[in-house]
Amino acid sequence: MFGREEKVSALRLTAVQYVVLFIFLLLAYGLWRLQVMHSGEYALLAEKNRVRNVPILAPRGKILDREGRIIVDNYPSFPRSCCVIPRAICRRTPMPSPRACT
């Protein structure tokens, strides 16, 4: 290997250079496709992965007076703002309250 005086032919060197250039161009195209063409799709997937609603229940118990009677009990309550119903649904089904769709 060290004793050889043969040189690599110019044709072979040029072919290797073109192969390396082609590989870099292929990698650059793949990166451009990910960053530019499909950026909205990946941004949406990342947003779905980042934002997650996890209900955390408060471990509260009942508050008793000294005689053992319940003063305060723990029960789930839902604010009215969470129960927003679109008008299209309200028109199809009867609602118990006349102000539910106003």
C-alpha positions as CSV (number, residue, x, y, z in Angstrom):
1,M,0.0,0.0,0.0
2,F,2.7,2.4,0.9
3,G,5.2,1.2,-1.6
4,R,2.8,1.6,-4.6
5,E,3.5,4.5,-6.9
6,E,0.2,4.1,-8.8
7,K,-2.2,7.1,-8.8
8,V,-5.9,7.0,-8.8
9,S,-7.3,7.7,-12.2
10,A,-9.0,11.0,-12.8
11,L,-12.1,9.3,-14.1
12,R,-12.5,7.2,-10.9
13,L,-11.9,10.3,-8.7
14,T,-14.5,12.3,-10.7
15,A,-17.0,9.4,-10.3
16,V,-16.6,9.3,-6.6
17,Q,-17.0,13.1,-6.3
18,Y,-20.3,12.9,-8.3
19,V,-21.5,10.1,-6.0
20,V,-20.7,12.1,-2.9
21,L,-22.3,15.2,-4.4
22,F,-25.5,13.2,-5.3
23,I,-25.7,11.9,-1.7
24,F,-25.4,15.4,-0.3
25,L,-28.1,16.7,-2.7
26,L,-30.4,13.9,-1.8
27,L,-29.9,14.7,1.9
28,A,-30.5,18.4,1.3
29,Y,-33.7,17.6,-0.6
30,G,-35.0,15.4,2.2
31,L,-34.3,18.2,4.8
32,W,-36.0,20.8,2.6
33,R,-39.0,18.5,2.2
34,L,-39.3,18.1,6.0
35,Q,-38.7,21.7,6.8
36,V,-40.7,23.5,4.0
37,M,-43.2,21.2,2.3
38,H,-44.5,19.3,5.3
39,S,-43.9,21.9,8.0
40,G,-47.6,22.5,8.7
41,E,-48.3,18.8,9.1
42,Y,-45.4,18.3,11.6
43,A,-46.4,21.5,13.5
44,L,-49.9,20.1,14.0
45,L,-48.5,16.8,15.1
46,A,-46.2,18.5,17.6
47,E,-49.0,20.7,18.9
48,K,-51.2,17.6,19.5
49,N,-48.3,15.9,21.2
50,R,-47.6,19.0,23.5
51,V,-51.1,19.9,24.6
52,R,-53.0,17.4,26.6
53,N,-55.9,17.8,29.0
54,V,-55.3,15.8,32.1
55,P,-58.0,16.1,34.8
56,I,-56.5,16.1,38.3
57,L,-59.0,15.3,40.9
58,A,-58.4,16.9,44.3
59,P,-58.2,14.3,47.0
60,R,-60.5,16.0,49.5
61,G,-62.6,14.3,52.0
62,K,-65.6,15.2,54.0
63,I,-65.4,17.8,56.8
64,L,-67.1,16.7,59.9
65,D,-67.9,18.5,63.1
66,R,-67.0,17.2,66.5
67,E,-70.1,15.1,66.7
68,G,-69.4,13.3,63.4
69,R,-72.0,15.2,61.3
70,I,-71.0,16.2,57.8
71,I,-70.4,19.9,57.4
72,V,-68.9,19.9,53.9
73,D,-69.1,17.1,51.4
74,N,-67.0,16.6,48.3
75,Y,-68.9,16.3,45.0
76,P,-68.0,17.2,41.4
77,S,-69.4,20.4,40.1
78,F,-69.2,21.6,36.5
79,P,-69.4,25.3,35.6
80,R,-72.0,26.3,33.1
81,S,-69.4,27.7,30.7
82,C,-68.2,24.1,30.0
83,C,-71.6,23.0,28.7
84,V,-71.7,25.2,25.5
85,I,-74.1,23.7,23.0
86,P,-74.1,24.9,19.3
87,R,-77.3,26.4,18.0
88,A,-77.7,23.7,15.3
89,I,-77.9,21.0,18.0
90,C,-80.3,23.1,20.1
91,R,-82.7,23.5,17.2
92,R,-82.9,19.7,16.6
93,T,-83.5,18.5,20.2
94,P,-85.7,20.1,22.9
95,M,-83.8,21.6,25.8
96,P,-84.9,21.7,29.4
97,S,-84.2,25.4,29.8
98,P,-85.4,28.0,27.4
99,R,-82.3,30.1,27.9
100,A,-79.9,27.2,27.1
101,C,-79.4,28.4,23.5
102,T,-79.3,32.2,23.9
